[in-house]
Amino acid sequence: MKISLTALLLALLPCAPIALAAPAPDLLARTATVPKLSAETLARLAPDADPGVLALGLATMQCAQHHGVAEDAARLAVIDYSRSSLEPRLWVFDLAQRRLLYREVVAHGQGSGGDIPAHFSNRDGSHASSLGLFVTRHTYQGKNGYSLRLDGLEPGFNDAAMSRAIVMHGASYVDPARDAAQGRLGRSWGCPALRPAVAGGVIDVLKEGQFVFAYYPQRDWLLHAALTRCGQARVARTDSRERLIGSR
């Protein structure tokens, strides 16, 4: 059964307050000065996406920016691995222009499971996908053609992405029409692989200092990944303010 992000965070709060504890005073202090882009705007642009996942992705990105990472980034990709691999679960936003650029299927790693992944790893050789926030680096031509390097920003959860060669690339096994018969999309060795027809365009808008956020309601990651915890705290503060305004 799929659990919404909001429900999961509420379930975690009574038993583990650390989920929304302030990561570091200086980080949250700087986050408070972030030029605001409303998560509601992203939800309007991608009405079939989970608005809670979009809000967490945006907030986590803003935490990273105010920690000095890719402060000029204008594009954000959000992957929701809690959805079927045969359904669109990747949304690419142009934050400056407030536009949805892509809505696509995306493959996960063989080591993560079948149609909906359940296992994630930062370990080399696991062939599993990783969760959390990535900043994009340079492109190159490799065995999978035009590819984009991803640099993980969450220690212990995705920071081995560069050494594991977790990259965004096109792959012939990403074909929802063909793969529907087997009940899942083709799988990678941990990379977020795309349909060849759109891979080049997606890579071009995300390359060189943009953000990719990969989500799944995994308890350990939500409780212990520092940037994601900062994002949760930011979302919680926004929700609290909205509730206060709504009660007036």
NUROTI-211905 format. One record per residue (C-alpha): residue number from 1; residue in one letter; x, y, z. Coordinates in Angstrom, 3 decimals, padded with zeros to 6 digits. Layout:
+-----+---+----------+----------+----------+
|   k | r |       xx |       yy |       zz |
+-----+---+----------+----------+----------+
| NUM | a |        X |        Y |        Z |
...
+-----+---+----------+----------+----------+
***
This chain:
+-----+---+----------+----------+----------+
|   k | r |       xx |       yy |       zz |
+-----+---+----------+----------+----------+
|   1 | m |  000.000 |  000.000 |  000.000 |
|   2 | k |  001.372 |  003.392 | -000.958 |
|   3 | i |  001.932 |  005.776 |  001.940 |
|   4 | s |  001.811 |  009.510 |  001.304 |
|   5 | l |  004.738 |  011.654 |  002.362 |
|   6 | t |  002.569 |  013.685 |  004.722 |
|   7 | a |  001.215 |  010.570 |  006.420 |
|   8 | l |  004.695 |  009.116 |  006.784 |
|   9 | l |  006.136 |  012.230 |  008.402 |
|  10 | l |  003.206 |  012.464 |  010.793 |
|  11 | a |  003.726 |  008.808 |  011.721 |
|  12 | l |  007.406 |  009.404 |  012.382 |
|  13 | l |  006.953 |  012.473 |  014.566 |
|  14 | p |  005.714 |  010.864 |  017.807 |
|  15 | c |  008.398 |  008.177 |  017.895 |
|  16 | a |  011.308 |  010.092 |  016.382 |
|  17 | p |  011.263 |  013.883 |  016.803 |
|  18 | i |  014.696 |  014.003 |  015.178 |
|  19 | a |  012.991 |  013.784 |  011.783 |
|  20 | l |  012.095 |  017.449 |  011.991 |
|  21 | a |  014.840 |  018.592 |  014.338 |
|  22 | a |  016.912 |  021.528 |  013.098 |
|  23 | p |  020.033 |  020.106 |  011.401 |
|  24 | a |  022.359 |  023.013 |  012.094 |
|  25 | p |  021.478 |  026.520 |  013.288 |
|  26 | d |  023.491 |  028.271 |  010.595 |
|  27 | l |  021.924 |  026.173 |  007.825 |
|  28 | l |  018.352 |  026.871 |  008.877 |
|  29 | a |  019.173 |  030.522 |  009.560 |
|  30 | r |  020.395 |  030.898 |  005.989 |
|  31 | t |  017.415 |  028.914 |  004.664 |
|  32 | a |  015.081 |  031.514 |  006.152 |
|  33 | t |  016.432 |  034.053 |  003.647 |
|  34 | v |  015.798 |  031.903 |  000.552 |
|  35 | p |  013.977 |  033.723 | -002.277 |
|  36 | k |  010.726 |  031.798 | -002.199 |
|  37 | l |  009.309 |  029.746 | -005.015 |
|  38 | s |  006.019 |  028.286 | -003.910 |
|  39 | a |  005.708 |  024.509 | -003.830 |
|  40 | e |  002.085 |  025.089 | -004.802 |
|  41 | t |  003.355 |  026.456 | -008.110 |
|  42 | l |  005.126 |  023.167 | -008.819 |
|  43 | a |  001.999 |  021.243 | -007.813 |
|  44 | r | -000.067 |  023.248 | -010.306 |
|  45 | l |  002.473 |  022.540 | -013.039 |
|  46 | a |  002.495 |  018.793 | -012.267 |
|  47 | p | -000.971 |  017.948 | -010.942 |
|  48 | d | -000.374 |  014.191 | -011.095 |
|  49 | a |  002.696 |  014.385 | -008.830 |
|  50 | d |  002.500 |  014.056 | -005.038 |
|  51 | p |  002.552 |  017.691 | -003.833 |
|  52 | g |  004.310 |  016.640 | -000.628 |
|  53 | v |  007.159 |  015.085 | -002.581 |
|  54 | l |  007.482 |  018.209 | -004.751 |
|  55 | a |  007.525 |  020.416 | -001.650 |
|  56 | l |  010.227 |  018.319 |  000.003 |
|  57 | g |  012.345 |  018.299 | -003.160 |
|  58 | l |  012.130 |  022.071 | -003.540 |
|  59 | a |  012.845 |  022.718 |  000.139 |
|  60 | t |  015.820 |  020.346 |  000.188 |
|  61 | m |  017.240 |  022.036 | -002.908 |
|  62 | q |  016.886 |  025.441 | -001.242 |
|  63 | c |  018.684 |  024.163 |  001.852 |
|  64 | a |  021.587 |  023.045 | -000.343 |
|  65 | q |  021.699 |  026.389 | -002.151 |
|  66 | h |  021.968 |  028.267 |  001.103 |
|  67 | h |  024.741 |  025.945 |  002.085 |
|  68 | g |  026.605 |  027.251 | -000.967 |
|  69 | v |  025.753 |  024.524 | -003.493 |
|  70 | a |  024.674 |  025.501 | -007.020 |
|  71 | e |  023.198 |  028.784 | -005.833 |
|  72 | d |  022.365 |  029.831 | -009.407 |
|  73 | a |  020.538 |  026.617 | -010.324 |
|  74 | a |  017.312 |  027.230 | -012.207 |
|  75 | r |  016.096 |  023.672 | -012.824 |
|  76 | l |  014.991 |  020.848 | -010.569 |
|  77 | a |  014.135 |  017.239 | -011.422 |
|  78 | v |  012.026 |  015.264 | -008.940 |
|  79 | i |  011.849 |  011.453 | -009.069 |
|  80 | d |  009.194 |  009.657 | -007.026 |
|  81 | y |  010.315 |  006.041 | -006.740 |
|  82 | s |  007.207 |  005.145 | -004.735 |
|  83 | r |  005.340 |  004.974 | -008.048 |
|  84 | s |  005.191 |  002.197 | -010.621 |
|  85 | s |  008.069 |  002.196 | -013.068 |
|  86 | l |  005.522 |  002.020 | -015.888 |
|  87 | e |  004.043 |  005.386 | -014.903 |
|  88 | p |  005.563 |  008.866 | -015.252 |
|  89 | r |  007.508 |  009.510 | -012.052 |
|  90 | l |  010.096 |  012.073 | -013.174 |
|  91 | w |  009.202 |  015.759 | -013.450 |
|  92 | v |  011.690 |  018.380 | -014.640 |
|  93 | f |  010.924 |  021.999 | -013.749 |
|  94 | d |  012.319 |  025.270 | -015.009 |
|  95 | l |  012.128 |  027.216 | -011.756 |
|  96 | a |  012.996 |  030.585 | -013.275 |
|  97 | q |  010.326 |  030.364 | -015.969 |
|  98 | r |  007.900 |  028.406 | -013.762 |
|  99 | r |  007.420 |  025.735 | -016.403 |
| 100 | l |  007.200 |  021.952 | -016.461 |
| 101 | l |  009.717 |  020.815 | -019.060 |
| 102 | y |  009.379 |  017.031 | -018.866 |
| 103 | r |  007.063 |  014.406 | -017.361 |
| 104 | e |  008.627 |  011.002 | -017.936 |
| 105 | v |  009.095 |  007.393 | -016.910 |
| 106 | v |  012.491 |  006.608 | -015.407 |
| 107 | a |  014.211 |  003.319 | -014.615 |
| 108 | h |  015.621 |  002.292 | -011.242 |
| 109 | g |  018.395 | -000.139 | -010.380 |
| 110 | q |  018.154 | -003.922 | -010.539 |
| 111 | g |  019.199 | -004.106 | -006.900 |
| 112 | s |  016.265 | -001.950 | -005.819 |
| 113 | g |  013.475 | -004.357 | -006.725 |
| 114 | g |  010.750 | -004.946 | -009.295 |
| 115 | d |  008.114 | -002.532 | -010.525 |
| 116 | i |  008.186 | -000.332 | -007.418 |
| 117 | p |  011.620 | -000.353 | -005.774 |
| 118 | a |  011.916 | -001.096 | -002.071 |
| 119 | h |  015.672 | -001.194 | -001.459 |
| 120 | f |  018.156 |  001.652 | -001.910 |
| 121 | s |  021.889 |  001.684 | -001.439 |
| 122 | n |  024.993 |  003.846 | -001.587 |
| 123 | r |  027.244 |  000.790 | -001.913 |
| 124 | d |  029.290 |  000.041 | -005.007 |
| 125 | g |  028.222 | -003.203 | -006.646 |
| 126 | s |  024.707 | -003.113 | -005.178 |
| 127 | h |  023.166 | -002.120 | -008.543 |
| 128 | a |  020.607 | -000.237 | -006.452 |
| 129 | s |  019.307 |  003.299 | -006.817 |
| 130 | s |  020.129 |  005.961 | -004.229 |
| 131 | l |  017.862 |  008.486 | -002.561 |
| 132 | g |  018.264 |  012.168 | -001.794 |
| 133 | l |  019.529 |  015.311 | -003.458 |
| 134 | f |  022.070 |  015.323 | -006.277 |
| 135 | v |  023.721 |  018.205 | -008.078 |
| 136 | t |  024.498 |  017.609 | -011.744 |
| 137 | r |  027.998 |  017.849 | -013.175 |
| 138 | h |  029.379 |  017.453 | -016.696 |
| 139 | t |  028.191 |  015.355 | -019.628 |
| 140 | y |  030.207 |  012.751 | -021.506 |
| 141 | q |  029.897 |  010.040 | -024.141 |
| 142 | g |  030.066 |  006.582 | -022.568 |
| 143 | k |  028.910 |  003.019 | -023.167 |
| 144 | n |  025.316 |  004.252 | -022.749 |
| 145 | g |  025.839 |  007.196 | -025.077 |
| 146 | y |  025.272 |  010.781 | -023.981 |
| 147 | s |  025.313 |  010.730 | -020.169 |
| 148 | l |  025.163 |  013.139 | -017.230 |
| 149 | r |  027.169 |  012.704 | -014.028 |
| 150 | l |  025.305 |  013.063 | -010.726 |
| 151 | d |  027.068 |  014.156 | -007.547 |
| 152 | g |  025.276 |  012.996 | -004.394 |
| 153 | l |  024.979 |  015.516 | -001.556 |
| 154 | e |  023.677 |  013.197 |  001.193 |
| 155 | p |  026.589 |  011.503 |  003.073 |
| 156 | g |  025.939 |  007.826 |  003.602 |
| 157 | f |  022.956 |  007.798 |  001.253 |
| 158 | n |  024.081 |  008.968 | -002.186 |
| 159 | d |  027.538 |  010.527 | -001.868 |
| 160 | a |  029.162 |  007.553 | -003.635 |
| 161 | a |  027.274 |  008.355 | -006.839 |
| 162 | m |  030.331 |  009.701 | -008.654 |
| 163 | s |  032.558 |  006.747 | -007.771 |
| 164 | r |  029.714 |  004.315 | -008.578 |
| 165 | a |  029.165 |  006.038 | -011.955 |
| 166 | i |  025.498 |  006.688 | -011.173 |
| 167 | v |  024.562 |  008.829 | -014.163 |
| 168 | m |  021.526 |  009.874 | -016.152 |
| 169 | h |  021.449 |  008.309 | -019.622 |
| 170 | g |  019.164 |  006.921 | -022.275 |
| 171 | a |  018.519 |  003.174 | -022.548 |
| 172 | s |  016.616 |  000.981 | -024.981 |
| 173 | y |  015.180 | -001.032 | -022.066 |
| 174 | v |  013.168 |  002.027 | -020.978 |
| 175 | d |  010.073 |  001.330 | -023.060 |
| 176 | p |  006.719 |  001.363 | -021.207 |
| 177 | a |  004.737 | -000.020 | -024.157 |
| 178 | r |  007.021 | -003.018 | -024.605 |
| 179 | d |  007.696 | -003.608 | -020.912 |
| 180 | a |  004.054 | -003.556 | -019.772 |
| 181 | a |  003.830 | -007.283 | -020.518 |
| 182 | q |  006.481 | -008.065 | -017.889 |
| 183 | g |  004.846 | -005.776 | -015.328 |
| 184 | r |  007.770 | -003.391 | -014.916 |
| 185 | l |  010.158 | -001.173 | -016.809 |
| 186 | g |  013.620 | -002.407 | -017.695 |
| 187 | r |  016.174 | -001.756 | -014.951 |
| 188 | s |  019.628 | -000.196 | -014.756 |
| 189 | w |  022.616 | -000.769 | -012.467 |
| 190 | g |  021.432 |  002.091 | -010.268 |
| 191 | c |  021.190 |  004.896 | -012.803 |
| 192 | p |  018.017 |  006.924 | -013.486 |
| 193 | a |  017.783 |  005.801 | -017.116 |
| 194 | l |  015.416 |  007.459 | -019.591 |
| 195 | r |  013.720 |  006.772 | -022.911 |
| 196 | p |  016.295 |  007.362 | -025.684 |
| 197 | a |  013.894 |  009.748 | -027.439 |
| 198 | v |  013.974 |  012.238 | -024.558 |
| 199 | a |  017.274 |  011.498 | -022.794 |
| 200 | g |  019.322 |  014.078 | -024.682 |
| 201 | g |  016.840 |  016.874 | -024.068 |
| 202 | v |  016.474 |  016.077 | -020.368 |
| 203 | i |  020.248 |  015.906 | -019.927 |
| 204 | d |  020.760 |  019.213 | -021.720 |
| 205 | v |  018.404 |  021.127 | -019.420 |
| 206 | l |  019.820 |  019.497 | -016.276 |
| 207 | k |  023.562 |  019.515 | -016.938 |
| 208 | e |  026.221 |  021.518 | -015.109 |
| 209 | g |  024.901 |  022.622 | -011.749 |
| 210 | q |  021.194 |  021.809 | -011.607 |
| 211 | f |  019.423 |  019.540 | -009.089 |
| 212 | v |  017.893 |  016.065 | -009.062 |
| 213 | f |  015.891 |  014.878 | -006.037 |
| 214 | a |  015.054 |  011.165 | -005.667 |
| 215 | y |  012.320 |  010.222 | -003.178 |
| 216 | y |  010.958 |  007.084 | -001.550 |
| 217 | p |  009.345 |  006.886 |  001.927 |
| 218 | q |  012.346 |  005.112 |  003.438 |
| 219 | r |  012.460 |  005.718 |  007.177 |
| 220 | d |  016.255 |  005.661 |  007.646 |
| 221 | w |  016.858 |  008.220 |  004.904 |
| 222 | l |  014.096 |  010.547 |  006.110 |
| 223 | l |  015.384 |  010.398 |  009.681 |
| 224 | h |  019.115 |  010.727 |  009.097 |
| 225 | a |  019.933 |  012.496 |  005.803 |
| 226 | a |  020.972 |  016.001 |  006.869 |
| 227 | l |  019.822 |  017.948 |  003.802 |
| 228 | t |  016.523 |  016.097 |  003.626 |
| 229 | r |  015.963 |  016.750 |  007.337 |
| 230 | c |  016.556 |  020.435 |  006.638 |
| 231 | g |  014.006 |  020.220 |  003.837 |
| 232 | q |  011.479 |  018.557 |  006.141 |
| 233 | a |  011.982 |  021.295 |  008.746 |
| 234 | r |  011.442 |  023.933 |  006.079 |
| 235 | v |  008.253 |  022.268 |  004.832 |
| 236 | a |  006.975 |  021.894 |  008.411 |
| 237 | r |  007.564 |  025.598 |  009.123 |
| 238 | t |  005.707 |  026.554 |  005.932 |
| 239 | d |  002.788 |  024.268 |  006.821 |
| 240 | s |  002.649 |  025.751 |  010.334 |
| 241 | r |  002.528 |  029.284 |  008.975 |
| 242 | e | -000.248 |  028.340 |  006.542 |
| 243 | r | -002.278 |  026.722 |  009.338 |
| 244 | l | -001.893 |  029.849 |  011.464 |
| 245 | i | -002.988 |  032.097 |  008.605 |
| 246 | g | -005.931 |  029.786 |  007.853 |
| 247 | s | -007.135 |  029.919 |  011.456 |
| 248 | r | -007.401 |  033.675 |  011.565 |
+-----+---+----------+----------+----------+
***
